[in-house]
Amino acid sequence: GYTVGAITRNYMPDFIVITADETRWIVEGKADSEMTDPVVIAKRDAACAWVDAVNSSSDVHDTWGYLLVSETAVKNAPGWVALKAAGYAHT
């Protein structure tokens, strides 16, 4: 979950992408105008903290990452590498 003000909310990502190297990515797409919204930032921070926790756990054998991308990045990226480069990627 993530917190906005005093309210804790559940987080449901837009997509899970598994790349050729078997990394599992939580991918969140947002409108350009929402990229700096406090709720989006709270979700991003919660997802990054979760990624850090699972990647450091000896109980989880998969590698996870998080990617926040704008609608313009999605529209203009010719592929995964460009999309990651245009967004906020965290592993």
Buried (B, 14 or more C-beta within 10 A) or exposed (E): EBEEEEEEEEBEBEEEBEEEEEBBBBBBBBEEEEBEEEEBBBBBBBBBEBBBEBBEEEEEEEBBBBBBBBBEBBEEBEEEEEBBEBBBBBB
